[in-house]
């Protein structure tokens, strides 16, 4: 695993389905207004991310149902991270996985904010924010 990038989805995919619940909780909190089904779009920039997103689409609805949340994920492709950042700002996508440097760019140029962090090492270790939204 490359520890210079955050990998929210691969971490979840390597473990049992029960490890998807933190992701469901974050997404349900973001989309908690009202009782209607919530749709969200994850922006991907390469074939590996697209595959992970497609796997996420297959697993998440069933686990969300167990948690009492009605979530419908979708995948949106962008040729590069900056395109995905713009899509989020323009409400054509909702989420993207970024590394620390990309998060700075997302905030400075597109007014996006991180909503999930991963920490590597002991409590005083470095934290990387993993998901940005508008």
Rosetta silent file (secondary structure, phi, psi, omega in degrees, C-alpha in Angstrom):
SEQUENCE: XXXXXXXXXXXXXXXXXXXXXXXXXXXXXXXXXXXXXXXXXXXXXXXXXXXXXXXXXXXXXXXXXXXXXXXXXXXXXXXXXXXXXXXXXXXXXXXXXXXXXXXXXXXXXXXXXXXXXXXXXXXXXXXXXXXXXX
SCORE:     score description
SCORE:     0.000 S_00000001
   1 L     0.000  136.492  177.464    0.000    0.000    0.000 S_00000001
   2 L   -82.108  110.909 -175.861    1.269    3.478   -0.868 S_00000001
   3 L   -81.396    2.706  175.942    1.200    5.401    2.420 S_00000001
   4 L   -90.388   -6.173  176.469    1.520    8.752    0.649 S_00000001
   5 L  -126.084  151.556  175.297   -2.057    8.493   -0.580 S_00000001
   6 L   -87.891  147.103 -177.921   -5.219    7.740    1.291 S_00000001
   7 L  -136.547   77.712 -178.451   -7.141    4.680    0.230 S_00000001
   8 H   -65.547  -50.141 -175.348  -10.588    4.662    1.788 S_00000001
   9 H   -70.605  -43.361  178.578  -12.212    2.215   -0.608 S_00000001
  10 H   -60.875  -37.337  177.813   -9.399   -0.361   -0.878 S_00000001
  11 H   -57.115  -45.690 -178.958   -9.247   -0.529    2.936 S_00000001
  12 H   -67.464  -39.464 -176.373  -12.934   -1.358    3.027 S_00000001
  13 H   -67.709  -27.772 -178.254  -12.724   -3.850    0.189 S_00000001
  14 H   -77.862  -14.181 -175.556   -9.985   -5.877    1.912 S_00000001
  15 L  -109.954 -178.938  179.477  -12.080   -6.481    4.995 S_00000001
  16 L   -67.068  166.219 -179.764  -15.451   -8.015    5.693 S_00000001
  17 H   -60.429  -24.658 -179.764  -18.639   -6.275    4.644 S_00000001
  18 H   -64.106  -24.293  179.778  -19.092   -5.051    8.213 S_00000001
  19 H   -75.058   -4.671  175.204  -16.187   -2.642    7.684 S_00000001
  20 H   -77.597  -17.656 -174.895  -18.334   -0.718    5.185 S_00000001
  21 H   -58.610  -39.420  176.030  -20.478    0.653    8.032 S_00000001
  22 H   -59.308  -38.297  177.777  -18.197    3.648    8.805 S_00000001
  23 H   -64.575  -44.186  178.819  -18.475    4.645    5.148 S_00000001
  24 H   -60.419  -43.176 -179.534  -22.251    4.234    5.284 S_00000001
  25 H   -62.724  -42.204  178.185  -22.431    6.355    8.425 S_00000001
  26 H   -63.636  -47.566 -178.162  -20.409    9.168    6.853 S_00000001
  27 H   -66.451  -38.884  178.864  -22.457    9.106    3.675 S_00000001
  28 H   -68.816  -32.296  176.234  -25.768    8.907    5.512 S_00000001
  29 H   -67.293  -40.726  179.279  -24.741   11.856    7.692 S_00000001
  30 H   -65.142  -37.583 -176.297  -23.862   13.887    4.613 S_00000001
  31 L  -109.619   41.368 -171.561  -27.158   12.990    2.959 S_00000001
  32 L   -88.140   -8.129 -177.561  -29.381   12.886    6.050 S_00000001
  33 L   -69.313  125.263  177.482  -31.983   15.545    5.176 S_00000001
  34 L    77.402  175.739 -178.653  -35.421   13.959    4.657 S_00000001
  35 L  -107.126   -0.550 -178.339  -36.372   10.327    4.291 S_00000001
  36 L   -69.174  160.136  176.580  -36.156   10.031    0.500 S_00000001
  37 L   -59.770  140.380 -179.178  -33.559    7.816   -1.146 S_00000001
  38 E  -107.290  129.492  176.132  -30.208    9.549   -1.382 S_00000001
  39 E  -108.129  142.429  172.995  -28.114    9.354   -4.508 S_00000001
  40 E  -142.324  156.578 -176.155  -24.451   10.294   -4.621 S_00000001
  41 E  -121.884  121.630  178.017  -21.771   10.286   -7.299 S_00000001
  42 E   -97.340  124.987 -177.857  -18.172    9.237   -6.654 S_00000001
  43 E   -89.000  130.071 -178.807  -15.726   10.707   -9.189 S_00000001
  44 E  -119.673  153.121 -176.954  -12.999    8.363  -10.447 S_00000001
  45 L  -122.529    1.312  177.300   -9.938    9.126  -12.591 S_00000001
  46 L  -157.020  174.509 -175.625   -8.661    5.717  -13.692 S_00000001
  47 H   -63.756  -37.955  179.148   -9.692    2.110  -14.261 S_00000001
  48 H   -63.161  -45.323  178.282   -8.660    0.972  -10.754 S_00000001
  49 H   -64.825  -38.583  179.026  -10.791    3.653   -9.085 S_00000001
  50 H   -62.700  -42.208  178.461  -13.687    2.866  -11.423 S_00000001
  51 H   -62.220  -44.660  178.694  -13.489   -0.837  -10.477 S_00000001
  52 H   -62.170  -40.702  179.441  -13.482    0.026   -6.765 S_00000001
  53 H   -65.530  -41.808  178.394  -16.442    2.337   -7.275 S_00000001
  54 H   -63.159  -40.062  175.428  -18.357   -0.359   -9.172 S_00000001
  55 H   -62.631  -42.081  177.891  -17.646   -2.807   -6.317 S_00000001
  56 H   -58.758  -43.465  179.790  -18.836   -0.145   -3.859 S_00000001
  57 H   -60.727  -34.372 -178.666  -22.074    0.235   -5.859 S_00000001
  58 H   -74.295  -37.410 -172.836  -22.753   -3.494   -5.548 S_00000001
  59 H   -88.854  -40.613 -170.225  -22.138   -3.750   -1.790 S_00000001
  60 H   -60.104  -45.908 -176.935  -23.343   -0.451   -0.332 S_00000001
  61 H   -57.696  -41.163  179.083  -27.124   -0.594   -0.973 S_00000001
  62 H   -65.642  -42.902  178.413  -27.530   -3.909    0.865 S_00000001
  63 H   -69.142  -36.899  177.819  -25.453   -2.780    3.829 S_00000001
  64 H   -63.495  -38.885  179.446  -27.209    0.586    3.900 S_00000001
  65 H   -61.313  -41.780  177.300  -30.557   -1.202    4.018 S_00000001
  66 H   -59.398  -37.484 -179.460  -29.393   -3.138    7.094 S_00000001
  67 L   -83.067   -0.322  179.224  -28.488    0.225    8.675 S_00000001
  68 L    78.001   23.481 -179.123  -31.900    1.649    7.725 S_00000001
  69 L  -118.210  136.619  178.073  -30.481    4.063    5.150 S_00000001
  70 L  -104.071   98.394 -176.639  -31.578    4.237    1.508 S_00000001
  71 E  -122.350  135.206  175.765  -28.450    5.179   -0.475 S_00000001
  72 E  -121.700  105.636  178.983  -27.846    4.783   -4.198 S_00000001
  73 E   -83.461  155.384  174.574  -24.211    5.277   -5.240 S_00000001
  74 E  -142.735  159.043  179.674  -23.068    6.067   -8.774 S_00000001
  75 E  -112.317  136.095  177.552  -19.679    6.454  -10.442 S_00000001
  76 E  -123.289  133.197 -179.220  -18.661    9.492  -12.510 S_00000001
  77 E   -97.669  144.095  172.867  -15.454    9.488  -14.561 S_00000001
  78 L  -134.889  146.497 -178.955  -13.048   12.375  -14.950 S_00000001
  79 L   -68.810  -24.260  178.527   -9.820   12.412  -16.967 S_00000001
  80 L  -155.288  167.857 -176.187   -7.881   13.846  -13.995 S_00000001
  81 H   -57.459  -40.883 -178.813   -8.345   14.899  -10.360 S_00000001
  82 H   -61.197  -36.765  177.639   -8.822   18.569  -11.267 S_00000001
  83 H   -64.146  -41.839  177.501  -11.720   17.627  -13.545 S_00000001
  84 H   -64.613  -40.183  177.572  -13.346   15.722  -10.677 S_00000001
  85 H   -59.579  -43.057  178.962  -12.826   18.691   -8.352 S_00000001
  86 H   -65.920  -40.209  178.279  -14.574   20.919  -10.881 S_00000001
  87 H   -61.034  -38.985  177.765  -17.389   18.375  -11.267 S_00000001
  88 H   -65.659  -45.954  179.270  -17.943   18.435   -7.503 S_00000001
  89 H   -60.579  -37.237 -178.740  -17.976   22.231   -7.456 S_00000001
  90 L   -86.822    9.271  179.732  -20.435   22.226  -10.412 S_00000001
  91 L    60.601   35.672  174.589  -22.661   19.602   -8.670 S_00000001
  92 L  -105.489   -7.091  174.792  -21.942   16.922  -11.291 S_00000001
  93 L  -151.467  165.900 -176.948  -20.204   14.683   -8.710 S_00000001
  94 L  -120.110  -32.411 -174.322  -20.198   14.507   -4.912 S_00000001
  95 E  -137.975  155.680  173.794  -17.026   12.749   -3.693 S_00000001
  96 E  -153.556  149.600  173.997  -13.417   12.087   -4.683 S_00000001
  97 E   -94.939  128.637 -176.288  -10.433   10.422   -2.984 S_00000001
  98 L  -131.987  157.824  170.874   -7.432   12.778   -2.721 S_00000001
  99 L   -93.346  177.972 -174.484   -3.948   12.865   -1.232 S_00000001
 100 H   -57.029  -44.001  179.672   -2.705   15.640    1.059 S_00000001
 101 H   -67.636  -38.236  179.528   -1.419   17.936   -1.708 S_00000001
 102 H   -67.745  -30.531  178.307   -4.550   17.511   -3.787 S_00000001
 103 H   -64.946  -39.670  177.203   -6.687   18.452   -0.791 S_00000001
 104 H   -59.796  -48.015  179.398   -4.919   21.798   -0.592 S_00000001
 105 H   -61.397  -41.999 -179.542   -5.636   22.409   -4.282 S_00000001
 106 H   -60.876  -40.393  179.151   -9.270   21.292   -3.870 S_00000001
 107 H   -73.108  -44.833 -175.738   -9.797   23.800   -1.064 S_00000001
 108 H   -69.723  -44.217 -173.015   -7.869   26.679   -2.610 S_00000001
 109 H   -95.574  -25.218 -172.541   -9.143   26.412   -6.188 S_00000001
 110 H  -126.075    4.335  179.499  -12.564   24.743   -5.838 S_00000001
 111 L    58.348   33.225  177.645  -13.750   25.565   -2.282 S_00000001
 112 L   -91.429  155.428  179.608  -13.986   21.856   -1.368 S_00000001
 113 E  -127.751  144.419  177.034  -13.556   20.594    2.191 S_00000001
 114 E   -75.336  146.197  179.418  -12.296   17.218    3.491 S_00000001
 115 E  -125.358  -10.515 -179.926  -14.789   15.064    5.394 S_00000001
 116 E  -136.927  139.278  178.832  -12.883   11.824    6.199 S_00000001
 117 E  -126.222  147.877  170.966   -9.346   11.350    7.546 S_00000001
 118 E  -119.459  142.549  178.665   -7.016    8.385    7.829 S_00000001
 119 E  -119.287  133.867  178.105   -4.095    8.340   10.240 S_00000001
 120 E  -108.608  129.270  177.000   -0.963    6.252    9.737 S_00000001
 121 L    93.033 -165.235 -178.295    1.124    5.289   12.721 S_00000001
 122 L   -66.045  172.031 -177.380    0.793    6.248   16.390 S_00000001
 123 L   -51.120  -30.954  179.027   -1.581    9.000   17.575 S_00000001
 124 L   -84.733    6.357 -179.838    1.051   11.630   16.822 S_00000001
 125 L   -67.790  175.698 -178.245    1.296   10.259   13.244 S_00000001
 126 E   -78.860  138.091  174.408    0.353   12.127   10.112 S_00000001
 127 E  -104.312  136.298  175.640   -3.327   12.407    9.190 S_00000001
 128 E  -115.959  129.437  176.947   -4.407   12.436    5.564 S_00000001
 129 E   -84.760  132.497 -165.486   -7.849   13.693    4.646 S_00000001
 130 E  -103.959  -29.490 -172.678   -9.381   11.285    2.204 S_00000001
 131 E  -130.036  132.733  179.648  -12.653   12.566    0.771 S_00000001
 132 E  -116.168  142.631  176.715  -13.552   16.050   -0.448 S_00000001
 133 E  -136.641  163.029  178.845  -17.012   17.502   -1.058 S_00000001
 134 L   -78.149    0.000    0.000  -18.412   20.878   -2.060 S_00000001
